[in-house]
Amino acid sequence: MTSIEHLLRELAPQVLGVLTRRHGDFAAAEDAVQEALIAAAEQWVTNGIPANPSGWLYHVATRRYTDHLRSEFARQQREQDTAVVWAENAFVPPPDVDVTPDRDDTLTLMFMCCHPALTTASAAALTLRAVGGLTTNEIASAYLVPSATMGQRISRAKQAIKQAGATFAMPAPGERTRALESVMQVLYLLFSEGHTASSGDALVRTDLSAEAIRLARLLRDVAPDHPEVTGLLALMLLTEARREARTGAQGELIPLDEQDRTRWNRASIDEGTALVEQAFAKGTAGAYTIQAAIAALHDEAPNTVNTDWPQILALYSVLEGISGNPMVSLNRAIAVAMVHGPASALSVLDTLAQDVRLTDHHRLHAVRAHFHDMAGDHEQAARHYRLAAERTASLPEQHYLIGKAQRANAMRNDALISPPE
Amino acid sequence: MRYMLMMHAPRGTGDWAVMSWAPEDLKAHIGHMKQLAGKLQASGELVTAEGLAMPTEARVVRAGGAGEPIVTDGPYAEAKEFLAGFWIVDVESTERAYAIGAEASAAPGKGGVPMNMAIEVRQVMSAPPIDG
C-alpha cells in the first residue's frame, strides 16, 4: 500500500462521518466520499498531498454531494437554479476547513454498514468501502468479481439500509451490544475471506485479512470498553501469525501439526497474547476471546505433542456451551482425542454425526479419518479421508486429503505384508 | 460461494433445432437469457456468462509426442445434449444457485414453451478455511 492509499483509508470514515452527520443522507454521502477518494488518488500522486488532506476530501466530497442534489432537484423539476446556488453556498466548505474526527461517528458508521437488514457478505463489502475507504475496484479485485457486480452489491446494500429506515445515530444503549456483535461478525468474515479467497495474484489483490485487522484496531479505538472487541483483534492476530506457515511453495496446505513454527510471526503472537490477557482481565470472556485464548495456546507451544491440550479441551467445552456452532464441537473432539485418546474421541463423533449439519460434512469425515489413523486403523482412515476429499469445496484441502488417504492406504498395505514381530 | 451453471441444450435434428423455430420464438428465448443476465448483474451476483458456439464448430485438442497440439473434429461422447453456455455466479447459498438454474432452464423454446433444459450446477473450488 502506498502512503497516499494508507492516508485515504484512514481519513475516509472520518470525512464520511462528518458529511453524513451534517446532511443525513448516508447513501449519497457515501457515494460522494467514494468519488472524492478516487479524485484524491489521481490528483495527489501528481500534485502532492495537500496541506490539509481531510479538509480537501471534505471539500471535494461536499461538492460531489451538491452535484447529486443538483440532479435530484432537476429530476424533481423544482426551482433548480436557486436551489443549487443555495446548496453550494450553504454546503461547500473551503478546502482548508478543519475536519474534526469524531470517535462516535466512526462507530455509528460501522453500525450502519453492519445493519441487520443486510446479509453478512454484503455488509462486509459496504464496510470495506464506507469505513475502510477502499474503492469499488479494490473490493471487486479482493473478491474476484467484476467491478460492476461489486458496485451493484454495495448500492443494493445501501438501498436496503435506507428502506429499513436507518438513521445516522448511535443505537439505543440496549441495542448497542447486538449492533457491536454484528460488526464483529462482519469483520471476522472479512478476515476469513482473506484466508480462503480462491485465487488471484496476491501481490495486486487487496489483502482482506490485513484490512480486517486494520478495521478491528479501529473498532477497538472507538469502542474501547468492550473486551470482546479486544478478543476479536487478538484472535485475528494470533491466527494471522501462522498464515505464512499454512501453505507450501506450491500453495499446498500444511496443517497445524506439520507447520514450521519458526515461520510463525513472533510480533503478532506477542501482541495477540497480551491482548487476550487484557480481554480476560475485564471479566467474562466471550466467544472471540476464548477462541483467541485457544489460538494463543497453539502459538506458544513448541509442537503438537507439547501443546496444553487439557487447557484447550476446557476452553472448547466452554465455547461449545456458548456458541452452538457444530464446528466448535468438532474442534473440541480433536482436543478430546489428544487428551483421552482416539477411542473416546470417536464416540464423541458418533454423537456429533447425528447433527444433520455435520452428518455428511467433509470435516467430520476428515476428523474421523484422523482418529482412525491415530488408533492404527488405516483402512478406515483411508476410507474416510477419501469421503472427505470428495466433499470438500477447497482444492488445496482436497489435494491434502487425497495425500492422507494414499498414505493411510500404504500403511495398511505395509501392515498386511509385514510379518508379525 | 461461487457456482458454475452449465446449460445443456437438447440436440435436435442436426445441432440445436433452433433453425426450425419461428423467429419470434428465438427472439423470446434470447430475450429471456438477456434478461436473466441483466438481473444477475443488478443483484450483484454475476461473475461472468457466455454462450458457446455450436458443437459442429467444436474441436478436440490433444498433445502429440512433442507436446504439439493435435486437433481433431471429435470424437465426442454420444449425448442427447451439449454444452450451450454457462454462467459463473457468486451467491449466498446453494439454494440461490439452484433458483438461478431453474430460471435459466425455463427459457422459452419452440412455440414459446419452456424448454426446461438441464442446468448442471457445480461449486467452484476455493482455498481452505482457517485452521482452528
Contacts between the chains, C-beta under 8 A, distances in Angstrom:
chain1	res1	chain2	res2	distance
A	119	B	92	5.8
A	121	B	92	6.2
A	122	B	44	7.5
A	143	B	90	7.2
A	144	B	47	7.7
A	145	B	47	5.4
A	145	B	90	5.4
A	146	B	46	7.4
A	146	B	47	6.8
A	146	B	48	7.4
A	148	B	41	6.6
A	149	B	41	6.6
A	149	B	44	5.4
A	149	B	45	7.1
A	149	B	46	5.5
A	149	B	47	6.8
A	149	B	90	7.4
A	150	B	44	6.9
A	151	B	44	7.9
A	152	B	41	6.5
A	152	B	42	5.8
A	152	B	43	6.9
A	152	B	44	4.0
A	153	B	44	3.0
A	154	B	44	7.7
A	156	B	43	7.0
A	156	B	44	5.8
A	192	B	129	6.7
A	192	B	130	5.8
A	195	B	127	7.1
A	195	B	129	7.2
A	195	B	130	4.9
A	196	B	126	5.6
A	196	B	127	4.7
A	196	B	128	6.7
A	196	B	129	5.5
A	196	B	130	7.3
A	197	B	126	7.2
A	197	B	127	6.4
A	198	B	2	7.3
A	198	B	124	7.0
A	198	B	125	6.9
A	198	B	126	4.1
A	198	B	127	5.8
A	199	B	127	7.8
A	239	B	130	5.7
A	242	B	131	7.7
A	246	B	131	7.1
A	253	B	128	5.4
A	255	B	131	6.5
A	256	B	131	5.2
A	294	B	132	7.3
A	327	B	132	7.8
A	331	B	132	4.3
A	334	B	132	7.4
A	392	B	128	7.8
A	393	B	1	7.6
A	393	B	123	5.0
A	393	B	125	5.7
A	393	B	126	6.1
A	394	B	125	6.1
A	394	B	126	5.5
A	394	B	127	5.8
A	394	B	128	4.2
A	394	B	129	7.2
A	395	B	125	4.1
A	395	B	126	7.4
A	395	B	127	7.4
A	396	B	127	6.0
A	396	B	128	5.5
A	397	B	128	4.0
A	398	B	125	7.2
A	400	B	128	7.8
